[in-house]
């Protein structure tokens, strides 16, 4: 009997300490029980504090707050007055009333509001991506190397009006990264752009560039290139492989995000980049060769010869300003899924580069309202006043 009473005393003291803000581990240590016992107590309570005992962070409304809101509301007080009485933002009160008032009468229900709050606080939360039909559709698109955002946007179009067949991009990420948050196959994370199984913060790393003679800066680029109103303005860069000895050139059209890859089997010297760019750009119709924007890498030291051979003006970004080639930077990130860092890029043939570019050009883009770069470019070519253009590419 005495042992049972001591156990109940420790149990009550454990919850009291949690209400005071102790962590579960610290509370277990204070009442001299093993942590596993404390977690059993928490589990027995449904993963939360007993009703009415959950400690409230200052961020959230408490039961007393909700009762006060109800009293003030009955007295005719407005949102701003209630917010002032509770020391809260008016938006907090407005949101609380909108969520927990009856639709027909507008009466606020404080106890129902607290119950909903308690249910939302339960942990762990069940995964949302559980419907087998939805899982199959998401997995199919992941295997095609679509991003979660592209999948989410595509589902909204394909299954418009069917909420059970739609899912946010964040839920897809959670299903891939967090165990037990969904039913996607664990190995599908390899189809993400980064290939990572966990999220990892990334920093910015800038490299110094050599000097390039006779360069024309981006500030002198025509305004039509900046607003993307006219096609034919491109952004370019290199993705570099192992030991900086191998590279692939990337060209992205600013209006359509259409991608072309430049094969550089002999390295990325200024001469090799010049020859690769001339060969690739020369396949474009003249009206799609308006300009090319590049960073200040020394691989573009022969830029004047490229302009002379292709009649395409070349402009250079400001130092440490990758956002001035935002479309190209984003596309290079997509390409790393196919050409990982630290690998020998010389192993890829020109035919394989064309296959990769074709796959990316046939992938829908959110920035194009779900249209693919290939379809966007084709639309521009079909609407072109030049009758021979549509068959040029």
C-alpha positions as CSV (number, residue, x, y, z in Angstrom):
1,X,0.0,0.0,0.0
2,X,2.8,2.4,1.0
3,X,4.6,1.6,-2.3
4,X,1.5,2.4,-4.3
5,X,1.1,5.7,-2.5
6,X,4.7,6.6,-3.1
7,X,4.3,5.8,-6.8
8,X,1.2,8.0,-7.0
9,X,3.0,10.8,-5.2
10,X,5.8,10.6,-7.7
11,X,3.3,10.5,-10.6
12,X,1.5,13.6,-9.3
13,X,4.8,15.4,-8.6
14,X,6.0,14.5,-12.1
15,X,3.0,16.2,-13.7
16,X,3.3,19.2,-11.4
17,X,6.9,19.7,-12.5
18,X,5.9,19.5,-16.2
19,X,3.2,22.1,-15.6
20,X,6.0,24.3,-14.1
21,X,7.9,24.0,-17.4
22,X,10.3,21.1,-16.6
23,X,11.3,18.8,-19.5
24,X,10.2,15.2,-19.2
25,X,13.8,14.1,-18.5
26,X,14.3,16.8,-15.8
27,X,11.1,15.9,-14.1
28,X,12.0,12.2,-14.1
29,X,15.3,13.0,-12.5
30,X,13.6,15.2,-9.9
31,X,11.2,12.6,-8.7
32,X,13.8,9.8,-9.0
33,X,12.3,7.6,-11.6
34,X,13.8,6.3,-14.8
35,X,13.0,8.3,-18.0
36,X,11.2,5.3,-19.4
37,X,8.7,5.5,-16.6
38,X,8.0,9.1,-17.2
39,X,7.4,8.4,-20.9
40,X,5.0,5.6,-19.9
41,X,3.1,8.1,-17.8
42,X,2.9,10.5,-20.7
43,X,1.9,7.7,-23.1
44,X,-0.8,6.6,-20.7
45,X,-2.2,10.2,-20.8
46,X,-2.5,10.0,-24.6
47,X,0.8,11.8,-25.3
48,X,-0.4,15.0,-23.6
49,X,-1.2,16.5,-20.3
50,X,-4.5,15.4,-18.7
51,X,-7.5,17.5,-19.7
52,X,-7.1,21.0,-18.3
53,X,-3.5,20.5,-17.2
54,X,-1.5,21.1,-20.3
55,X,0.9,23.9,-19.7
56,X,0.4,26.9,-22.0
57,X,3.1,28.7,-23.8
58,X,2.7,32.4,-24.0
59,X,2.3,32.0,-27.7
60,X,-1.1,30.2,-27.4
61,X,-4.4,31.0,-25.9
62,X,-5.3,29.2,-22.7
63,X,-8.7,28.0,-21.4
64,X,-9.0,31.1,-19.2
65,X,-8.2,33.3,-22.3
66,X,-11.0,31.7,-24.2
67,X,-13.5,32.1,-21.4
68,X,-12.6,35.8,-21.2
69,X,-13.0,36.1,-24.9
70,X,-16.5,34.6,-24.6
71,X,-17.5,36.9,-21.8
72,X,-16.2,40.0,-23.6
73,X,-17.9,38.9,-26.8
74,X,-21.2,38.5,-25.0
75,X,-20.8,42.0,-23.5
76,X,-20.5,43.4,-27.1
77,X,-16.7,44.1,-27.1
78,X,-15.0,44.2,-30.5
79,X,-11.9,42.4,-31.7
80,X,-9.5,45.3,-30.8
81,X,-10.9,45.8,-27.3
82,X,-10.7,42.0,-26.6
83,X,-7.1,42.0,-27.9
84,X,-6.2,44.9,-25.6
85,X,-7.8,43.2,-22.6
86,X,-5.8,40.0,-23.2
87,X,-2.6,41.6,-24.3
88,X,-2.8,39.9,-27.7
89,X,-2.7,41.0,-31.3
90,X,-6.0,41.7,-32.9
91,X,-5.2,39.2,-35.6
92,X,-5.0,36.5,-33.0
93,X,-8.4,37.3,-31.6
94,X,-9.9,37.6,-35.1
95,X,-8.5,34.2,-36.1
96,X,-9.8,32.6,-32.9
97,X,-13.3,33.9,-33.4
98,X,-13.4,32.9,-37.0
99,X,-12.2,29.3,-36.2
100,X,-14.5,28.6,-33.3
101,X,-17.8,30.5,-33.8
102,X,-21.0,28.9,-35.0
103,X,-21.7,29.6,-38.6
104,X,-25.4,30.2,-38.2
105,X,-25.4,32.3,-35.0
106,X,-21.8,33.5,-34.8
107,X,-21.7,32.4,-31.1
108,X,-18.2,31.8,-29.8
109,X,-17.6,28.4,-28.2
110,X,-14.7,28.5,-25.8
111,X,-14.8,24.9,-24.5
112,X,-15.0,23.5,-28.1
113,X,-12.1,25.8,-29.0
114,X,-9.9,24.4,-26.2
115,X,-10.7,20.8,-27.1
116,X,-9.7,21.5,-30.7
117,X,-6.5,23.1,-29.5
118,X,-5.7,20.0,-27.4
119,X,-6.3,17.7,-30.3
120,X,-4.1,19.7,-32.6
121,X,-1.3,19.5,-29.9
122,X,-1.2,15.7,-29.9
123,X,2.1,14.2,-30.9
124,X,3.2,12.4,-33.0
125,X,0.9,13.6,-35.7
126,X,-0.4,11.1,-38.3
127,X,1.0,11.3,-41.8
128,X,-1.3,12.8,-44.4
129,X,0.0,10.9,-47.5
130,X,-1.7,7.6,-46.8
131,X,-4.3,7.1,-49.5
132,X,-2.9,4.3,-51.8
133,X,-4.2,5.9,-54.9
134,X,-2.5,9.2,-54.1
135,X,0.7,7.5,-53.0
136,X,0.9,5.7,-56.4
137,X,0.4,8.9,-58.3
138,X,3.1,10.8,-56.3
139,X,5.6,7.9,-56.6
140,X,5.1,7.8,-60.4
141,X,6.0,11.5,-60.7
142,X,8.9,11.2,-58.2
143,X,10.4,8.5,-60.4
144,X,10.3,10.9,-63.3
145,X,12.4,13.2,-61.2
146,X,9.7,15.8,-60.7
147,X,10.1,18.0,-57.6
148,X,7.5,17.9,-54.8
149,X,6.3,21.4,-55.8
150,X,5.8,20.3,-59.4
151,X,3.9,17.2,-58.3
152,X,1.6,19.3,-56.0
153,X,0.8,21.8,-58.7
154,X,0.2,19.1,-61.3
155,X,-2.2,17.2,-58.9
156,X,-4.3,20.5,-58.5
157,X,-4.7,20.6,-62.3
158,X,-5.2,16.9,-63.1
159,X,-7.5,16.2,-60.1
160,X,-9.2,19.6,-59.8
161,X,-12.1,19.4,-57.3
162,X,-10.9,16.1,-55.7
163,X,-9.3,17.0,-52.4
164,X,-8.4,13.4,-51.6
165,X,-6.1,13.4,-54.6
166,X,-4.2,16.6,-53.7
167,X,-1.3,17.1,-51.4
168,X,1.1,19.9,-50.6
169,X,4.8,19.8,-51.5
170,X,5.7,20.0,-47.8
171,X,3.7,16.9,-47.0
172,X,5.7,15.0,-49.8
173,X,8.9,16.2,-48.3
174,X,7.8,15.1,-44.8
175,X,6.8,11.7,-46.1
176,X,10.3,11.3,-47.6
177,X,12.4,12.8,-44.8
178,X,10.6,11.8,-41.6
179,X,10.0,8.2,-40.7
180,X,6.4,7.3,-40.2
181,X,5.0,10.5,-41.8
182,X,3.7,8.7,-44.9
183,X,3.7,5.6,-47.1
184,X,6.2,6.6,-49.8
185,X,9.1,4.3,-50.4
186,X,12.2,5.3,-48.5
187,X,14.4,5.1,-51.5
188,X,12.4,7.7,-53.5
189,X,14.5,10.5,-51.9
190,X,17.1,9.7,-54.5
191,X,14.9,11.2,-57.1
192,X,14.9,14.6,-55.4
193,X,17.2,17.2,-56.9
194,X,19.7,16.9,-54.0
195,X,19.3,13.2,-53.5
196,X,19.4,13.7,-49.7
197,X,17.4,11.7,-47.2
198,X,17.4,14.5,-44.7
199,X,17.2,18.3,-44.9
200,X,20.5,20.1,-44.7
201,X,21.1,23.9,-44.4
202,X,23.2,25.3,-47.2
203,X,25.5,28.3,-47.2
204,X,26.7,30.5,-50.0
205,X,30.2,30.0,-51.2
206,X,31.7,32.6,-53.5
207,X,34.8,32.2,-55.6
208,X,37.0,34.9,-57.0
209,X,37.1,35.3,-60.8
210,X,39.8,36.4,-63.1
211,X,39.6,39.5,-65.2
212,X,38.0,39.5,-68.6
213,X,38.9,42.1,-71.2
214,X,36.4,44.2,-73.0
215,X,33.5,42.8,-71.1
216,X,30.1,44.5,-71.2
217,X,28.3,44.5,-67.9
218,X,24.7,43.5,-67.2
219,X,23.7,47.1,-66.5
220,X,24.0,47.7,-70.3
221,X,21.8,44.8,-71.2
222,X,18.6,45.8,-73.0
223,X,15.5,46.3,-70.8
224,X,13.6,43.7,-72.9
225,X,16.0,41.0,-71.5
226,X,15.3,42.0,-67.9
227,X,11.5,41.9,-68.1
228,X,11.6,38.6,-70.1
229,X,9.0,40.0,-72.5
230,X,11.0,39.0,-75.6
231,X,12.5,35.5,-76.2
232,X,16.0,35.0,-77.3
233,X,17.9,36.2,-74.2
234,X,19.9,33.4,-72.5
235,X,21.8,32.8,-69.2
236,X,24.8,30.6,-69.2
237,X,27.3,29.0,-66.8
238,X,29.3,25.8,-66.2
239,X,28.7,22.9,-63.9
240,X,32.1,21.6,-62.9
241,X,33.0,18.0,-62.1
242,X,35.7,16.2,-60.2
243,X,39.1,17.9,-59.8
244,X,37.7,20.9,-61.8
245,X,38.9,19.1,-64.9
246,X,35.5,18.2,-66.4
247,X,32.5,20.5,-67.1
248,X,29.3,20.9,-68.9
249,X,28.0,24.2,-70.3
250,X,24.4,25.2,-69.5
251,X,22.3,27.7,-71.5
252,X,18.8,28.7,-70.3
253,X,16.4,30.9,-72.2
254,X,15.0,33.5,-69.9
255,X,11.4,33.6,-71.1
256,X,10.7,29.9,-71.6
257,X,13.4,28.4,-69.3
258,X,14.3,26.2,-72.2
259,X,17.6,24.4,-71.6
260,X,20.5,23.6,-73.9
261,X,23.6,21.7,-72.7
262,X,27.1,22.3,-74.2
263,X,29.3,19.3,-74.5
264,X,32.9,20.0,-73.4
265,X,34.8,16.7,-73.6
266,X,38.2,18.4,-73.7
267,X,37.8,20.6,-70.6
268,X,36.6,24.1,-70.0
269,X,39.5,26.3,-71.2
270,X,38.5,29.5,-72.8
271,X,39.1,28.0,-76.3
272,X,37.0,24.9,-75.6
273,X,34.2,26.9,-74.1
274,X,34.3,29.2,-77.1
275,X,34.1,26.3,-79.6
276,X,31.3,24.6,-77.6
277,X,29.2,27.7,-77.4
278,X,29.6,28.5,-81.0
279,X,28.5,25.0,-82.1
280,X,25.5,25.1,-79.8
281,X,24.3,28.6,-80.3
282,X,24.6,28.3,-84.1
283,X,21.7,25.7,-84.0
284,X,19.4,28.5,-82.9
285,X,17.4,30.7,-85.3
286,X,18.8,34.2,-85.6
287,X,15.9,35.9,-83.6
288,X,16.6,33.6,-80.6
289,X,20.2,34.8,-80.4
290,X,19.6,38.2,-78.9
291,X,21.9,38.0,-75.8
292,X,23.8,35.8,-73.4
293,X,24.5,36.6,-69.7
294,X,27.4,34.9,-68.0
295,X,29.3,35.3,-64.7
296,X,32.9,36.6,-64.8
297,X,34.6,33.2,-65.1
298,X,37.8,33.2,-67.1
299,X,36.3,30.5,-69.3
300,X,34.6,33.4,-71.2
301,X,37.9,35.1,-72.0
302,X,37.2,34.5,-75.7
303,X,33.7,36.0,-75.5
304,X,34.4,38.5,-78.4
305,X,35.0,35.6,-80.7
306,X,31.8,33.9,-79.7
307,X,29.9,37.1,-80.4
308,X,31.6,37.5,-83.8
309,X,30.8,33.9,-84.8
310,X,27.2,33.9,-83.6
311,X,26.1,37.5,-83.6
312,X,24.9,37.1,-80.0
313,X,25.7,39.9,-77.6
314,X,27.3,38.7,-74.3
315,X,26.9,40.5,-71.0
316,X,28.6,39.8,-67.7
317,X,27.1,39.7,-64.2
318,X,28.4,41.8,-61.3
319,X,30.8,39.9,-59.0
320,X,29.2,37.6,-56.4
321,X,25.7,38.2,-57.9
322,X,24.3,34.7,-58.9
323,X,20.7,36.1,-58.7
324,X,21.4,38.0,-61.8
325,X,21.3,34.6,-63.6
326,X,18.5,33.2,-61.5
327,X,17.0,30.9,-64.1
328,X,20.4,29.4,-64.9
329,X,21.3,29.0,-61.2
330,X,18.0,27.2,-60.6
331,X,18.4,24.9,-63.6
332,X,22.0,24.1,-62.6
333,X,20.6,22.9,-59.3
334,X,18.2,20.6,-61.2
335,X,21.1,19.3,-63.3
336,X,23.0,18.2,-60.2
337,X,20.5,15.4,-59.9
338,X,21.8,14.0,-63.1
339,X,25.4,15.1,-62.8
340,X,26.4,15.0,-59.1
341,X,29.2,17.0,-57.7
342,X,32.6,15.3,-57.5
343,X,31.9,13.0,-60.5
344,X,33.7,13.0,-63.8
345,X,31.5,14.8,-66.2
346,X,33.6,13.7,-69.2
347,X,31.9,10.3,-68.9
348,X,28.7,11.8,-70.4
349,X,28.3,11.8,-74.2
350,X,26.7,14.5,-76.2
351,X,23.8,12.2,-76.8
352,X,23.3,11.7,-73.1
353,X,23.4,15.5,-72.5
354,X,20.6,15.9,-75.1
355,X,18.5,13.2,-73.3
356,X,18.9,15.0,-70.0
357,X,18.0,18.4,-71.5
358,X,15.0,16.9,-73.2
359,X,13.7,15.4,-70.0
360,X,14.1,18.7,-68.1
361,X,12.5,20.6,-71.0
362,X,9.5,18.3,-70.8
363,X,9.0,18.8,-67.0
364,X,6.3,21.3,-66.0
365,X,7.5,24.5,-64.3
366,X,5.6,26.4,-61.7
367,X,7.1,29.7,-62.9
368,X,5.5,28.9,-66.3
369,X,2.0,28.2,-64.7
370,X,2.5,24.4,-65.2
371,X,3.6,24.6,-68.8
372,X,6.8,22.8,-69.8
373,X,9.7,24.8,-71.3
374,X,9.5,22.8,-74.5
375,X,5.8,23.6,-74.9
376,X,6.4,27.2,-74.0
377,X,9.2,27.5,-76.6
378,X,7.1,25.7,-79.2
379,X,4.2,28.1,-78.6
380,X,6.6,31.1,-79.2
381,X,7.9,29.6,-82.4
382,X,4.5,28.8,-83.8
383,X,3.4,32.4,-83.1
384,X,6.5,33.8,-84.7
385,X,6.1,36.0,-87.7
386,X,8.9,34.1,-89.4
387,X,7.4,31.1,-91.2
388,X,10.6,29.0,-91.2
389,X,11.3,29.4,-87.6
390,X,9.0,26.6,-86.3
391,X,11.1,23.9,-88.0
392,X,14.5,25.3,-87.1
393,X,14.9,23.7,-83.6
